[in-house]
Amino acid sequence: METPPVRRLEQALADFAQRYAALTRTREQLRALSVTACSRDEVVQVTVGVDGCPASIRFVGERFRQMPPAQLGDSVVEALGTAQAEVAARLSAAMTSAGLPVQAARETPGPRPQRPLWGRRSFSPHAPLPPDLRAAVMALTDSVCDAVRCV
């Protein structure tokens, strides 16, 4: 016995609501994501945001004044790399927990283009929906896609 179209629509809307809630939680987690890491010599602290760009670089204490420039530079690069790696790991974990595909990390850190977490998709149930129900589902999908894009 085939499931009636109204029942399929109710199930699709329930699935959609679950997915939307997961995306909303993930979006809020990502907005607040930042990581602070310290160099091994504990001279430099770097904080990066979700995009991997440094938000702050702080020298801890006064030891940095006696360091050769190359060594100080190495400490900055080390702390930055550690913070970026941790942000990437947390970003991957958040995306995975939301059931979103995780893209391979880029070679160079920096701002990433803003794209919606998911886009418009054509609705293709096993059995076709009546035209008016299909139009309602497509309109709902479009409006949620637009809302998600306005992060």
N, C-alpha and C positions, 0 to 999 in steps of 0.2 A: 504494500500500500504506500503510495507516494505521500509525502508531507505536504499539507496545504500551503499555498503561497504566504498566507498571513503568518503561519507558524514559522516558516523559513525566515520571513522578514523579522519577526520577533527575535529569533536566534541570532540573525545577522546583527541586529541592533544591540543585543546584549554583548556579543563578541566585540563589536565596535566600541561600546562603552568601556569594556575592560581594557582594550588596547589603548584607548584614549587616556584613561586614568594612568596606565603605566607610562605612557609618553609624557604626561604632565608631571608625574613624580620625577622622572628622569631629567626633564628639562629644568626643574627646580634644583635638583642635585647638581647639575652641571653649571647652573648660574652661580652657585655658591662655591664651586670647586676652586681651591687654590692650595698650593703646597709650598712649604718652606723647608729647605734642605741646607745642611751645613757641610762645609768642606771637612775632609778628614783631619786637617790640622786645626780645625775649629776657629779659623780666622775670619771666614766669610759665610754669611747666610744669604741665600737667594730665595725670593718668593716668586712663583710663577702662577699665572692664571690658567684657565682651562685651555687657552690657545697656545700655551707653552712659552709665551712671551714673559720676560721678567717684569714683575710689578715693582720689586724693590731689591736692592743689593745693599747689604749692611755689613760693615766691618765690626767684628766683635773684639772689644778691648783695644789695646794699643800695639799689639804684636805686629800688625801689618806695616807699621812705620819702619821696622827694622828689616823687613823682607825685601829681597831683590825684586824688581818689577816683574821679571819673568815668573818667579815663584808665586807672587801675588796673583798674577794673571792666571796661572794654572789653578790656583785655589778657587778663583771666581768661576772659571770654566768647569771645574769639577762639581762645585755646588750647583751651578746652573744645570748641568747634565743630569745630576741626581734628581733635582726637583722636576725636570722635564720628564724623566723616565717614570717617576712616581705619578705625575699627572696622567701620563699615557696609560699606565696600569689602571688607575682609578676610572679613567674615561672608558676604557675597554670593559671593566667590570660593570659599570653603570649601564653601558649599551647592551652588554650580554644579559644582564638581569632584566632588562626591558624587552628582550627578545629581538633586538635590532642587530643588523649586520655590523660587524666591526671591521672597518677598513684598515688596511696596513698603514702603519705610521709612516709619515713622510720623512724623507732624509733630512730636510732642514726644518727646524722649528719656526714658528711664526704664525701670524693670523691665518686662519683657514676661511675659505669662502663660506658665507652663511647659506646653508641649504636647509630645507625642511627635513625633519627626521624621516619622513616618508611622504610620498607624493600621491597624486591622483591615480587611481587605478580603475580600470573598467570592471564593472560588476558582472560576473558571469556565473550565476548559480547553475546547478545541475539541470534544473528545469526552468524555462524562462518565466520571469515574473510578469504579471499584467503590466501594461505600459504605465499606468498611473503609479503603481507601487515602485516600479523601476525608476521613474522620474523622481519620486520622493527620496529614494535611497541615494541616487546620484546627487541630488541637491544637498542632502545632509553631508555626504562625503566631501563635496566641494566646499561647503561652509566650514567644516572642521579642518580641512587642508589649509584653507585661507587663515583660520584662526591660529593654527599651529605655526604657520609661517611668520606670523607677527609676534615673534618671541620678544 
